[in-house]
Amino acid sequence: MKEFLCDFAAADLSAIVSPPYRAKQIFQWVYQRYATNFNEISTLPKELRAALNDRFTLEAVTIAAKQNSADGSVKYLFRLADNHAIEAVLLLMREEQIDEDENVAKQAQYTICVSTQVGCKIGCAFCMTAKGGFTRNLSAGEIVAQVLLIKRDRQMPPEKGLNVVYMGMGEPLDNLDNVAKAIAILSDESGLGISPRRQTLSTSGISPKIVALGKMKLGVLLAISLHAVDDRTRQTLMPINKAYNIESIIAAVKAFPIDLRKRVMFEYLMIKGVNDSIDCAKKLVKLLSGLRAKVNLIAFNPHEAAVFESPDRVAVESFQRFLLDRGLLCVVRKSRGLDIDAACGQLRERLGEQARAL
């Protein structure tokens, strides 16, 4: 079986190809010029192209399906070499703005939400991915390829900046070594050149691995999927809280190195009648006191198997206002892709066995 080129950092590749500078050329052609096979890399000698074709593949991940939302979001279903399926989402965060002279005043801004595992072990009660169970970790290359294929599919200029969030299917810290390598590959200037400061790792709160991530000093931003302010409620929503409770998570966050210009993000999924009260807001303010924190409020996005409901708009606005009035930075994350299967696992689950055996 051929090795997947995207699993290799430039340093790994330079130890294989000769002379070593060829590794940079390969990276530039694959990640910036979107080459789909080695024969396209005209700057390489014919013999090297043949050797690369014999050893490597660029097709271990392919686009199997897409759904386009009216708000500009695109949900991607990817097929892996072993026929398993994963998802990623391209989110249009800001549309391109044209000035009165018909020049581009502001570029469009995009975020790509990538998966790190086939399925997930965490079993959150509100998440569609949990329904399919856990299959395996993704390799570093399978994570990187999600970004590459989306950029290539949209024909984004190589210099086009975007943000990457490890917030799709799976728990990134359960696959820390491969995620760390993917972060390094994505940030390589000879490739996609996505600075670690534009990459955010979201975790359900595996406290020891938050500490381990911090010690790696990768420079990525940290997001905590909190979703509740007391252990009893959080354990109902997220069984992992039995092993790593809120107190342990906050302690790990306090030890995490953060650029003074940045903040730790706390994701708070608002569910009607569960965690959307002002009493919960009061407890959240107390819980995050003393931290450089930012709270992202997310209204629950219902799916067919959901037992929860979306909160009322007034409840979300009141919750946000309470936090802001007490000095806690808080934004309401706009729900996107409501007209498609945008929530993690929805498209994969809806296609069922067809998606898992494409």
Secondary structure, DSSP 4 states (H G I P E B T S, - for coil): -PEEGGG--HHHHHTTSSSTTHHHHHHIIIIIS--SSGGG-TTS-HHHHHHHHHHEES-SEEEEEEEE-TTS-EEEEEEETTS-EEEEEEEEEE--EE-TTS-EEE--EEEEEE--EEE-SS--TT-SGGGG-EEEEPPHHHHHHHHHHHHHHHT--TT---EEEE-SSS-GGGGHHHHHHHHHHHH-TTTT---GGGEEEEES--HHHHHHHHHHT---EEEEE---SSHHHHHHH-GGGGTS-HHHHHHHHHTS---TT--EEEEEEE-TTTT-SHHHHHHHHHHTTTS-EEEEEEE----TT----PPPHHHHHHHHHHHHHTT-EEEEEPP--TTTT-STTHHHHHHTHHHHT-
